């Protein structure tokens, strides 16, 4: 036998035929060449590897090759990956960077073509992917789907550019992912009828069931900021063949702790049927996206995991294409050295750049929510000092800034509630979706200090005050690090810890902050061009 030929026995979980049986699998040249049913076998379970059905790898702050090294430890063998974040910075060059990095390791990345770059015309991004660019991407064999169509107003109004992108996906026989928060009634029917087949933005069972009954597949999301698992997992009882698990955006510290395996374990603890839950963790994604991930059938790629039992769900081994990639929680995947690529032209700012004259009027304040990307609007009297509006830490109404990273421009200033900071400032160049610098702070001086640190480093995330700072540099497009995953986790946790020491009450301060510039999710957000009303999809003045 050569090193790519081996046999493994245990309780084989066959999702295709909905059964579990004692047996032996023989792998030859990375392919399952024989499946033998046995009278009995070891009480360990061999099952298809887990698949994250929608993830932005960039949010892990790791390039694909390093993301894979961490993910295999948790039984993940594949991801359906939207390179939307890096595409907003570097366009097709960024997409190709992700694909190259993914091919350097033994892991299955399935990248899509970002449908909305930029996400809206109301912000500055580093690149534009028009219908012609999407048409070219859709024709490529290494692009598997059209990723989330966030411009739902464009779909509903039948914007010609959007319609061309959807047609390019149809013509090439590739599915289209959706993004339809709070789209209801005739609008959601029209959105789905355009050919959009999934949504990961459902906020409750009623919203999800409406979409399911109209033919959509629903992705149950549990990431670092948006956590919808508890709200949506009851769907498993009635729609097991129409659900998938995803993380969407997951920071490096949480990826180190677990991935899709945690959702599987939680679903099983709630009493849902084993085979239904495992379908959502693997088979449903394979069938929907036409993935060549093995499902433990004769002739399949040998993509599978071995777990001890379904109570503890400890991943003993992870195999990808017949090669052992992790054992007992330790990654066996070799680390690959990646190169940096970036676009960062912002210049330092001053406190005067952040001044907002007091007009004597009430202002609109972004009200963020724990575990949710949707925001509300508060109208209140601002705090004024020497004729200018400033942060009010006593009422938790803090100044927020978005600075164009792609050129020299005046910062955009607004106010936000529920961050809880009592001192210092936070800033990050991970700011969905255009990835300008976004910051929140207790004084203008704190904000300037944090923002300028990122200007000097050409991207990253930082928590700082006059006397303390914790910085995580992100030299790859201002989104990802070149360091090993454990080092990135340590640097991230240091900044996260300092943010909480400053008083932040949010579970994931930086992840939440990164979404406060995401205009395509209502209600009130801030772009580098101004305050934005996501419900009416237009700019709105700061004053009420």
C-alpha positions as CSV (number, residue, x, y, z in Angstrom):
1,X,0.0,0.0,0.0
2,X,1.2,3.6,-0.7
3,X,0.6,6.5,1.7
4,X,-2.7,7.4,0.0
5,X,-4.2,3.9,0.5
6,X,-5.6,3.0,3.9
7,X,-8.7,1.6,5.6
8,X,-10.7,3.0,8.5
9,X,-13.6,1.4,10.4
10,X,-16.3,2.6,12.6
11,X,-20.0,3.6,12.6
12,X,-20.5,5.0,9.1
13,X,-23.0,7.9,8.8
14,X,-24.6,7.7,5.4
15,X,-26.6,10.9,4.8
16,X,-27.5,9.9,1.2
17,X,-29.4,6.8,2.4
18,X,-30.3,8.1,5.8
19,X,-28.6,5.4,7.9
20,X,-25.8,4.6,10.2
21,X,-24.1,1.2,10.0
22,X,-20.9,-0.5,11.2
23,X,-18.4,-0.7,8.4
24,X,-15.0,-0.2,6.8
25,X,-14.0,2.4,4.3
26,X,-11.0,1.9,2.0
27,X,-9.3,4.9,0.5
28,X,-7.1,4.6,-2.6
29,X,-5.5,7.7,-4.2
30,X,-7.7,10.0,-2.2
31,X,-10.9,8.3,-3.4
32,X,-13.2,6.0,-1.5
33,X,-12.6,2.8,-3.4
34,X,-14.6,0.4,-1.1
35,X,-17.3,0.5,1.5
36,X,-17.8,-2.8,3.4
37,X,-20.6,-3.3,5.9
38,X,-19.4,-5.3,9.0
39,X,-21.2,-7.2,11.7
40,X,-19.8,-4.7,14.2
41,X,-17.1,-2.0,14.4
42,X,-15.5,0.4,16.8
43,X,-17.9,2.9,18.5
44,X,-16.5,5.9,16.8
45,X,-18.4,7.7,14.1
46,X,-17.2,8.4,10.5
47,X,-19.3,11.2,8.9
48,X,-19.0,13.7,6.1
49,X,-16.9,16.8,7.0
50,X,-18.6,20.0,7.9
51,X,-19.2,22.8,5.4
52,X,-19.6,26.5,6.2
53,X,-22.3,27.5,3.7
54,X,-21.6,31.2,3.7
55,X,-18.5,32.8,5.1
56,X,-16.3,35.8,4.4
57,X,-12.8,34.3,5.1
58,X,-11.4,37.8,5.5
59,X,-13.4,38.4,8.7
60,X,-11.2,35.7,10.4
61,X,-8.3,38.1,9.7
62,X,-6.5,35.2,8.2
63,X,-5.7,34.4,4.6
64,X,-7.4,31.2,3.3
65,X,-4.4,29.0,3.8
66,X,-4.2,29.9,7.5
67,X,-8.0,29.9,7.9
68,X,-8.0,26.3,6.7
69,X,-5.3,25.3,9.2
70,X,-7.6,26.4,12.0
71,X,-10.9,25.2,10.6
72,X,-9.9,21.5,10.0
73,X,-9.3,21.1,13.7
74,X,-13.1,21.5,14.1
75,X,-14.1,19.1,11.4
76,X,-14.6,21.6,8.6
77,X,-13.5,20.4,5.2
78,X,-15.0,23.1,2.9
79,X,-16.4,26.6,2.8
80,X,-18.7,28.4,0.4
81,X,-16.8,31.6,0.5
82,X,-17.7,35.1,-0.6
83,X,-14.6,37.2,-1.2
84,X,-16.7,40.4,-1.2
85,X,-14.5,42.1,1.4
86,X,-11.2,41.9,-0.4
87,X,-13.0,42.6,-3.7
88,X,-14.1,46.0,-2.4
89,X,-10.5,46.8,-1.8
90,X,-8.7,45.2,-4.7
91,X,-11.4,43.9,-7.2
92,X,-10.6,40.8,-9.2
93,X,-7.0,41.0,-8.1
94,X,-8.3,40.4,-4.5
95,X,-10.5,37.5,-5.6
96,X,-7.6,35.8,-7.3
97,X,-5.4,36.3,-4.2
98,X,-8.0,34.4,-2.2
99,X,-8.2,31.6,-4.7
100,X,-4.4,31.2,-5.0
101,X,-4.1,31.1,-1.2
102,X,-6.8,28.5,-0.9
103,X,-5.2,26.3,-3.5
104,X,-2.0,26.1,-1.5
105,X,-3.6,23.9,1.2
106,X,-5.5,20.6,1.3
107,X,-8.9,22.1,1.9
108,X,-12.0,22.8,-0.3
109,X,-12.7,26.5,-0.8
110,X,-15.6,27.4,-3.2
111,X,-15.4,31.1,-4.0
112,X,-18.2,33.1,-5.5
113,X,-18.3,36.3,-7.5
114,X,-19.2,39.3,-5.3
115,X,-22.4,40.7,-6.8
116,X,-22.3,44.1,-5.1
117,X,-18.9,45.9,-5.3
118,X,-19.4,48.5,-4.1
119,X,-22.4,47.4,-2.0
120,X,-24.0,50.8,-2.7
121,X,-23.1,54.0,-4.6
122,X,-23.3,55.9,-1.3
123,X,-19.8,55.0,-0.1
124,X,-16.2,55.0,-1.5
125,X,-14.6,51.6,-2.2
126,X,-11.4,50.6,-3.9
127,X,-13.0,49.0,-6.9
128,X,-16.1,48.4,-8.9
129,X,-17.2,45.1,-10.3
130,X,-19.7,45.9,-13.1
131,X,-21.9,43.6,-15.0
132,X,-19.2,42.9,-17.6
133,X,-16.8,41.9,-14.8
134,X,-19.4,39.6,-13.3
135,X,-20.1,38.0,-16.6
136,X,-16.4,37.2,-17.0
137,X,-16.2,35.8,-13.4
138,X,-19.4,33.7,-13.8
139,X,-17.8,31.9,-16.8
140,X,-14.8,30.8,-14.8
141,X,-14.5,27.2,-13.5
142,X,-13.1,28.4,-10.2
143,X,-16.1,30.6,-9.4
144,X,-19.1,28.6,-8.1
145,X,-21.9,31.1,-7.6
146,X,-23.0,34.7,-7.5
147,X,-22.6,35.8,-4.0
148,X,-25.1,37.7,-1.8
149,X,-27.2,40.2,-3.8
150,X,-27.3,42.9,-1.2
151,X,-28.7,45.5,-3.5
152,X,-32.3,44.4,-3.0
153,X,-33.6,47.9,-4.1
154,X,-31.8,47.3,-7.4
155,X,-33.5,43.9,-7.8
156,X,-36.9,45.3,-7.0
157,X,-36.6,48.2,-9.4
158,X,-35.1,46.0,-12.1
159,X,-31.9,48.0,-12.3
160,X,-30.4,47.0,-15.7
161,X,-26.9,46.5,-14.3
162,X,-28.3,44.2,-11.6
163,X,-30.4,42.3,-14.0
164,X,-27.4,41.6,-16.2
165,X,-25.5,40.2,-13.2
166,X,-28.4,37.9,-12.4
167,X,-28.6,36.8,-16.0
168,X,-24.9,36.0,-16.1
169,X,-25.4,33.6,-13.2
170,X,-28.4,31.9,-14.9
171,X,-26.7,31.6,-18.2
172,X,-23.8,29.8,-16.5
173,X,-26.0,27.6,-14.4
174,X,-24.7,28.9,-11.1
175,X,-26.8,29.7,-8.0
176,X,-27.4,33.2,-6.6
177,X,-27.2,33.9,-2.9
178,X,-29.5,36.4,-1.3
179,X,-29.3,39.1,1.3
180,X,-32.8,40.4,2.2
181,X,-33.2,41.7,5.7
182,X,-36.7,42.9,6.5
183,X,-37.8,42.5,2.9
184,X,-41.4,41.4,3.0
185,X,-44.7,41.0,1.1
186,X,-44.7,41.4,-2.7
187,X,-41.1,42.6,-2.5
188,X,-39.7,39.4,-1.2
189,X,-41.7,37.4,-3.7
190,X,-40.3,39.5,-6.6
191,X,-36.8,39.3,-5.1
192,X,-37.0,35.5,-5.0
193,X,-38.6,35.2,-8.4
194,X,-35.5,37.0,-9.9
195,X,-33.6,33.7,-9.3
196,X,-32.2,34.4,-5.8
197,X,-32.2,31.1,-3.9
198,X,-30.8,31.6,-0.4
199,X,-30.9,34.1,2.5
200,X,-28.8,34.3,5.7
201,X,-30.3,37.5,7.0
202,X,-33.5,36.1,8.6
203,X,-34.2,37.4,12.1
204,X,-37.0,35.2,13.2
205,X,-38.9,32.0,12.3
206,X,-41.8,33.9,10.6
207,X,-39.4,35.8,8.3
208,X,-37.6,32.6,7.4
209,X,-40.8,30.5,6.9
210,X,-42.1,33.2,4.5
211,X,-39.0,32.8,2.4
212,X,-38.9,29.0,2.7
213,X,-42.5,28.7,1.4
214,X,-41.5,30.8,-1.6
215,X,-38.7,28.4,-2.5
216,X,-35.7,29.8,-0.7
217,X,-33.1,27.9,1.3
218,X,-32.3,29.4,4.7
219,X,-28.8,29.6,6.1
220,X,-28.8,29.6,9.9
221,X,-26.1,32.0,10.9
222,X,-24.0,32.2,14.0
223,X,-21.1,34.5,13.7
224,X,-19.2,36.9,15.9
225,X,-21.7,39.7,15.6
226,X,-24.9,38.3,14.1
227,X,-26.2,35.4,16.1
228,X,-29.5,33.9,14.7
229,X,-29.1,30.3,15.7
230,X,-31.4,30.3,18.7
231,X,-34.1,32.2,16.8
232,X,-34.0,30.0,13.7
233,X,-33.1,26.5,14.9
234,X,-36.8,25.6,15.4
235,X,-37.0,25.4,11.6
236,X,-35.0,22.2,11.8
237,X,-38.2,20.3,12.9
238,X,-40.1,21.0,9.6
239,X,-37.5,22.0,7.0
240,X,-34.4,19.9,7.5
241,X,-33.7,19.6,3.7
242,X,-33.8,23.4,3.2
243,X,-31.4,24.6,5.9
244,X,-27.7,25.1,6.0
245,X,-25.3,26.3,8.8
246,X,-23.0,29.3,8.3
247,X,-21.0,31.8,10.2
248,X,-20.9,34.7,7.7
249,X,-18.3,36.6,9.7
250,X,-16.1,35.0,12.5
251,X,-13.2,36.6,14.3
252,X,-10.0,34.7,14.8
253,X,-10.5,34.1,18.5
254,X,-13.8,32.4,18.0
255,X,-12.5,30.3,15.0
256,X,-9.8,29.0,17.4
257,X,-12.6,27.8,19.7
258,X,-14.9,26.1,17.2
259,X,-16.7,26.4,13.9
260,X,-19.7,24.6,12.4
261,X,-19.1,21.7,14.9
262,X,-20.5,24.0,17.6
263,X,-23.7,24.6,15.8
264,X,-24.1,20.8,15.2
265,X,-23.5,20.2,18.9
266,X,-26.0,22.9,20.0
267,X,-28.7,21.6,17.6
268,X,-28.3,18.0,18.9
269,X,-28.4,19.2,22.5
270,X,-31.8,20.8,21.7
271,X,-33.1,17.4,20.6
272,X,-33.2,17.7,16.9
273,X,-32.7,14.6,14.8
274,X,-29.1,13.6,14.2
275,X,-29.3,13.0,10.5
276,X,-31.3,16.2,9.9
277,X,-28.7,18.3,11.7
278,X,-25.8,16.6,9.9
279,X,-27.6,17.3,6.5
280,X,-27.6,21.0,7.4
281,X,-23.9,20.8,8.2
282,X,-22.9,19.2,4.9
283,X,-25.2,17.5,2.4
284,X,-27.6,20.4,1.8
285,X,-24.7,22.7,0.8
286,X,-23.2,20.1,-1.5
287,X,-26.5,19.6,-3.3
288,X,-27.4,23.3,-3.5
289,X,-24.0,24.6,-4.7
290,X,-23.1,21.5,-6.6
291,X,-19.9,21.0,-4.6
292,X,-17.5,18.1,-5.2
293,X,-17.2,17.4,-1.5
294,X,-17.4,13.7,-0.7
295,X,-20.4,12.3,1.1
296,X,-19.0,8.9,2.0
297,X,-20.1,7.2,-1.2
298,X,-18.2,4.9,-3.4
299,X,-16.0,6.9,-5.8
300,X,-16.3,10.1,-3.7
301,X,-13.3,12.2,-2.6
302,X,-12.4,11.0,0.9
303,X,-13.6,14.0,2.7
304,X,-14.7,12.9,6.2
305,X,-14.2,13.3,9.9
306,X,-14.1,10.9,12.8
307,X,-15.8,11.9,16.1
308,X,-16.0,10.1,19.4
309,X,-19.7,10.4,20.0
310,X,-22.6,12.8,19.4
311,X,-22.8,14.1,22.9
312,X,-19.2,15.4,23.2
313,X,-18.7,15.6,19.5
314,X,-14.9,15.7,19.8
315,X,-13.3,15.7,16.3
316,X,-10.7,13.0,16.5
317,X,-9.6,13.2,12.8
318,X,-10.3,15.3,9.7
319,X,-9.5,14.0,6.3
320,X,-9.6,16.1,3.1
321,X,-9.1,14.3,-0.2
322,X,-7.9,11.2,1.7
323,X,-5.2,13.1,3.7
324,X,-5.2,13.4,7.4
325,X,-5.3,17.2,8.1
326,X,-6.0,17.2,11.9
327,X,-5.8,14.8,14.8
328,X,-7.2,15.3,18.3
329,X,-7.6,19.0,17.7
330,X,-4.1,19.6,16.3
331,X,-3.7,20.8,12.8
332,X,-1.4,18.8,10.6
333,X,-1.7,21.2,7.7
334,X,1.6,22.9,6.9
335,X,1.7,26.6,7.2
336,X,2.1,28.6,4.0
337,X,3.8,32.0,3.8
338,X,1.6,34.6,2.1
339,X,2.4,38.0,0.6
340,X,0.7,41.3,1.4
341,X,-1.4,43.3,-1.1
342,X,-3.1,46.5,-0.2
343,X,-4.6,49.9,-1.2
344,X,-4.4,52.6,1.5
345,X,-4.1,56.2,0.6
346,X,-5.6,58.0,3.6
347,X,-3.6,60.7,5.3
348,X,-3.5,61.7,9.0
349,X,-6.3,63.8,10.4
350,X,-6.6,66.4,13.2
351,X,-9.1,67.1,15.9
352,X,-10.4,70.1,13.9
353,X,-11.4,67.6,11.1
354,X,-13.9,66.0,13.5
355,X,-15.6,69.2,14.7
356,X,-19.4,69.3,14.3
357,X,-20.9,72.8,14.9
358,X,-23.8,72.9,17.4
359,X,-26.9,74.2,15.5
360,X,-29.1,74.0,18.6
361,X,-31.1,71.1,17.0
362,X,-31.7,67.5,18.1
363,X,-29.6,64.9,16.3
364,X,-30.2,61.3,15.0
365,X,-28.1,58.7,16.8
366,X,-27.4,55.2,15.6
367,X,-28.6,52.7,18.2
368,X,-26.7,49.4,17.8
369,X,-27.9,46.1,19.3
370,X,-26.1,43.2,20.8
371,X,-26.0,40.2,18.4
372,X,-27.7,41.9,15.6
373,X,-26.6,43.9,12.5
374,X,-29.9,45.9,12.4
375,X,-29.8,49.3,14.1
376,X,-32.4,51.7,15.4
377,X,-32.6,55.5,15.4
378,X,-32.7,57.6,18.5
379,X,-33.4,61.4,18.3
380,X,-32.0,63.3,21.2
381,X,-30.3,66.6,22.4
382,X,-26.5,66.3,21.9
383,X,-23.8,67.4,24.3
384,X,-22.1,70.6,23.2
385,X,-18.8,72.1,24.3
386,X,-17.5,75.5,23.0
387,X,-20.0,75.4,20.2
388,X,-19.2,71.9,18.9
389,X,-20.9,68.6,19.4
390,X,-18.9,66.0,21.4
391,X,-19.2,62.5,22.9
392,X,-21.4,62.2,25.9
393,X,-20.1,59.2,28.0
394,X,-22.7,59.8,30.7
395,X,-25.5,59.0,28.3
396,X,-23.5,56.6,26.1
397,X,-23.8,58.8,23.0
398,X,-20.4,58.6,21.4
399,X,-18.9,60.3,18.3
400,X,-18.4,57.9,15.4
401,X,-16.2,58.5,12.4
402,X,-15.7,57.0,9.0
403,X,-12.6,58.0,7.0
404,X,-12.1,57.3,3.3
405,X,-9.0,55.0,3.1
406,X,-8.7,55.3,-0.7
407,X,-7.9,59.0,-0.9
408,X,-7.7,62.2,1.0
409,X,-11.2,63.3,2.2
410,X,-12.9,65.0,5.1
411,X,-14.0,62.5,7.7
412,X,-17.7,61.7,8.0
413,X,-19.0,62.1,11.6
414,X,-22.1,60.8,13.4
415,X,-23.1,59.5,16.8
416,X,-23.8,56.1,18.2
417,X,-25.4,54.6,21.3
418,X,-24.8,51.3,23.2
419,X,-21.0,51.0,22.9
420,X,-20.5,52.0,26.5
421,X,-17.0,53.3,26.3
422,X,-15.9,55.5,29.2
423,X,-12.5,56.3,27.9
424,X,-10.3,55.8,24.8
425,X,-11.3,54.9,21.3
426,X,-11.6,51.9,18.9
427,X,-10.8,52.0,15.2
428,X,-10.7,49.4,12.5
429,X,-10.1,49.2,8.7
430,X,-12.4,46.2,8.7
431,X,-15.6,48.2,7.9
432,X,-18.2,46.5,5.9
433,X,-18.5,46.7,3.0
434,X,-16.1,49.2,1.6
435,X,-13.5,48.9,4.4
436,X,-12.8,52.5,5.1
437,X,-11.6,53.3,8.6
438,X,-14.5,53.3,11.2
439,X,-13.9,54.5,14.7
440,X,-15.8,55.3,17.9
441,X,-14.4,57.3,20.8
442,X,-14.9,59.3,24.0
443,X,-13.0,62.4,22.8
444,X,-12.0,63.9,19.5
445,X,-8.4,63.5,20.6
446,X,-8.9,59.8,21.3
447,X,-10.5,59.3,17.9
448,X,-7.6,61.1,16.1
449,X,-5.1,59.0,17.9
450,X,-6.8,55.7,17.0
451,X,-7.5,56.7,13.3
452,X,-4.0,57.9,12.7
453,X,-2.4,54.7,14.1
454,X,-4.3,52.9,11.3
455,X,-3.3,55.4,8.7
456,X,0.4,54.9,9.7
457,X,0.1,51.1,9.7
458,X,-2.0,51.0,6.5
459,X,-4.8,49.0,8.1
460,X,-5.6,47.1,11.2
461,X,-7.6,47.4,14.4
462,X,-6.7,49.3,17.5
463,X,-8.0,50.1,21.0
464,X,-6.1,53.1,22.4
465,X,-6.2,55.9,25.0
466,X,-3.7,58.6,25.9
467,X,-1.7,56.0,27.9
468,X,-2.5,52.6,26.4
469,X,-2.9,50.9,23.1
470,X,-3.3,47.5,21.6
471,X,-2.8,47.1,17.8
472,X,-3.4,44.3,15.4
473,X,-1.8,45.2,12.0
474,X,-3.7,43.9,8.9
475,X,-1.3,44.3,5.9
476,X,-3.4,42.2,3.5
477,X,-5.9,44.7,2.1
478,X,-6.3,46.1,5.6
479,X,-8.3,43.0,6.4
480,X,-6.0,40.1,7.1
481,X,-2.7,39.4,8.9
482,X,0.3,37.4,7.7
483,X,1.0,36.0,11.2
484,X,0.0,32.5,12.4
485,X,-3.5,32.1,13.7
486,X,-2.5,31.8,17.3
487,X,-0.6,35.1,17.1
488,X,-3.4,36.9,15.4
489,X,-5.8,35.5,18.0
490,X,-3.6,36.8,20.8
491,X,-3.2,40.3,19.3
492,X,-7.0,40.4,18.6
493,X,-7.9,39.4,22.1
494,X,-5.5,42.0,23.6
495,X,-7.3,44.7,21.7
496,X,-10.7,43.2,22.6
497,X,-9.8,43.0,26.2
498,X,-8.6,46.7,26.3
499,X,-11.9,47.7,24.6
500,X,-13.8,46.1,27.4
501,X,-11.5,47.7,30.0
502,X,-12.4,51.0,28.4
503,X,-16.0,50.2,29.3
504,X,-17.4,48.7,26.1
505,X,-20.4,46.5,27.0
506,X,-20.8,44.7,23.6
507,X,-19.7,41.0,23.3
508,X,-17.7,41.7,20.2
509,X,-16.9,45.4,20.0
510,X,-14.8,45.4,16.8
511,X,-17.1,43.1,14.9
512,X,-20.1,45.3,15.8
513,X,-18.2,48.5,14.9
514,X,-17.3,47.0,11.5
515,X,-20.9,46.7,10.6
516,X,-21.9,50.2,11.6
517,X,-20.8,51.3,8.1
518,X,-22.9,48.6,6.4
519,X,-25.5,50.6,4.6
520,X,-27.5,47.6,3.2
521,X,-28.8,46.6,6.6
522,X,-31.3,49.0,8.1
523,X,-31.9,51.3,9.9
524,X,-29.3,54.0,10.4
525,X,-25.6,53.7,9.4
526,X,-22.6,55.9,8.6
527,X,-20.6,55.9,5.4
528,X,-17.6,57.9,4.5
529,X,-20.0,60.2,2.6
530,X,-22.5,60.8,5.5
531,X,-25.3,59.4,7.6
532,X,-27.5,56.9,5.8
533,X,-31.1,55.8,6.2
534,X,-31.1,52.2,5.2
535,X,-34.8,51.9,5.4
536,X,-35.4,54.5,2.7
537,X,-31.9,53.9,1.0
538,X,-30.8,57.5,1.0
539,X,-28.7,59.9,2.9
540,X,-30.2,61.7,5.9
541,X,-29.0,64.8,7.8
542,X,-27.5,64.4,11.3
543,X,-30.0,66.9,12.7
544,X,-33.6,65.7,13.3
